[in-house]
Amino acid sequence: MAEDNHLDPAVLAALPPGGKVLSVFQHGRTNWSTGYKIEYEVDNEEKEYFLKVLDRARADEMARGEFESSKALIQHIPETIVPPIAWGKYEEDQSKAFYLTHFRYLHEQLPTNSQLLSIIKKLHQSSASPTGKFGFHVTTFWGPPPMDNTWTDSWEEYYTRKFRSALEYGQIPHGRDEELCELGEEFIRKVIPRLLRPLQTGGRSIKPTLCHGDLYDANIQIDSATNQPVLFDPCCFYGHHEMEFQCMRAARNAVGPAFVNAYKNEVGASEPQQDFDDRNTLYSIRCDLETVGMWPQWLGSVKDEMRRLLAKHPDGIDGFKEEHHVAAEAEVVHPKSRPELGVGARDIAPIPVYQAVGLEA
C-alpha cells in the first residue's frame, strides 16, 4: 500500500460513513503482516485507526482469528484490550486481508507482575467455555502457524493435537527430521499422557478458561494515555489456564518464572500440583517447536528438553503416583542448561517490535 491515502474499499466500508481519509502511512511490520496508521476525519473530529494488512496464505483466517480473539477477551478484560472494529478480505486484491482496530500510543514498558497478575487472574476466573469444552470457535494463528481449535472434552486430546501440529511445523525449514519424529512419537505416548491425563482423572478436573494464547513480553505494553497495560496479538482458546504460561519459561523474557510462580502462589496450581513445573516445561516445548519452524537454529535445545522429560517419565502414565507432600515445591525454574532461544522469538524483524502495533519508542 502506497502512502497516498488510498484505502481498499473493504477497509473504507468499515470506517464511519461520511468521513474523509487524511493520511495513511506505514506503521510497523512483522514477518507476516504490515501495519498502517490511518488518520480520518468525520463530523469535524479527527480519529486514528490501526490497520494490519496480511498478504499470505490463509490471510483472511488470520485476520478473523485475531478479531474473534480480541472480541472474546474484551468481554472479560475490557480495560486491557483495544476494541476490534472489523476484519475482511480486500476487494481489490483477494490475496490480502485486514484487521482494523483503534490506534493507541503505546510505549515499550512492561507492567509490574502484580498488575499483570490481576488482569490474567480476572480473565481466567471470569471466563468459561461456551460449550463446556476445550477449543475455540474459529482457527487462530500463533504468528503464521494455524491452531486447530476443534472442540473436545479432553485436554490431553486438545494438547496432543497442538503438539503434533507443532512437530510438523518445526520441520518446515529443513524437511523431515527422523530424530525429532521419533522423539515426538515417544513423547506423545509417554510424557503427554503422564502429565495431562491426571488433570481429568482420579476425581480431578480442570475448567476450560479463556487464554490469550500468546502472552509474552512483546505482546504486553503500556498505554501512554491511561498508563494502563494493554494486551494485543491474541491467539485465543479455551483451555487449561496453565497453558497461558507457555512462553514464560525462558530467561530471555522479563515476564517469566517469577510471574508464573506469583500466579501459582495466589491462584493455585491444578492437581496434581507435583507436576506443575513439568507441565510448564511440556507447554513450553510446544511453544518452542513452533518457534523452531521460523528460527530453526534452536532445535537442539528443544530436543534436549524433550529427552529430559522422557528420562524423568519413562513409564508414561503407568508411572504416575500422586505425591501430596511435594506439591508446595513444584515451582517453575529456569532450565539452566538450556540455550536461549533469542529475543522476541516470533518477532525478530529488521525493525523494532514496538513499531508493529502503534507503539512509541
Secondary structure, 3 states (H helix, E strand, C coil): CCCCCCCCHHHHHHCCCCCEEEEEEEEEECCCCEEEEEEEEECCEEEEEEEEEEECCCHHHHHHHHHHHHHHHHCCCHHHECCEEEEEECCCCCCEEEEEEECCCEECCCCCHHHHHHHHHHHHHHCCCCCCCEECCCCEECCCCEECCCCECCHHHHHHHHHHHHHHHCCCCCCCCHHHHHHHHHHHHHHHHHHHHHHHCCCCCCCCEEECCCCCHHHEEEECCCCCEEECCCCCEEECHHHHHCCCCCCCCCCCHHHHHHHHHHHCCCCCHHHHHHHHHHHHHHHHHHHHCCCHHHHHHHHHHHHHHHHHCCCHHHHCCCCHHHHHHCCCCCCCCCCCCCCCCCCCCCCCHHHHHCEEC
